[in-house]
Amino acid sequence: MNASVSLANDGDLHVGGTPDGRYLNGALADADTTIEGLYAWQFDGPFLRDFAGRRPFDARRTAGAIEAQ
């Protein structure tokens, strides 16, 4: 990766729709989040375990989101 390459441009950015009138047909709902839930995610979240709930043996997982037994 070349850090000297700029991604700056003068193109338009459209979120949820297009200039010709097409749009995302749906609704966004409010999150039902508590401070306790956020705290649990931050300090005891899924990054500490694999999909099966197993903690990694060392700093790296065996196969990404799966830890060998």
N, C-alpha and C positions, 0 to 999 in steps of 0.2 A: 504494500500500500504506500502510495506517495503522499506524504503529509502536505506537500506544497500545492496539490491540486485543489482548486476551489469548487464548491458546489453551488456557489452563488449564481443566480440567473434571474431574468425578468419575467419568467413564466408565471401564469396564474396557478394558484392552488385552490382546488375545489374540494370541500369536505362535505360529503353527504349529498352531493348533487352535481349537475353539469351545467354549462352555460346554455345548453339548448332545452333545459327544463326537466330533464330526467332527474329523479331524486330517490333517495333511500326511503322506501315505504315501510315504516315501522315506528316504534316508539321506544324511547329510553326511559327506564324506570329508575326511581330513586333507590340508592343502595340502602340496605338495612344493616348498617355497620355500627358497631359500638366501639367505644374506646378499649374495652376489654378484648374484643375480637381483633382489633388492630395490634394491640400489644402482643397477643398470642401469636399472630402472624409474624410479627417482627422478631420476637425472641424465641419462639418455639415453632416456627413455621416449617413448611414442607421442604425447604432447602436442607434441613437437618436429616431427612430420611428419604428413602426411595419410594416408589409407588406402593410397595408392600409394607411400608412402615419401618423398614430396617435401616439402622444407622450405618454409614460407611465405615469400613475398616480403617481407612487412612484418609489422606487428603483428597483422593480421587475416587470416584465411583467406578465400579467394574465395567459397566456398560451404560454410561449416561445416567438415566433415571432408574436403573436397576442395579442392585448390589447383590453379588454372588453370596451364597450362604456358606 
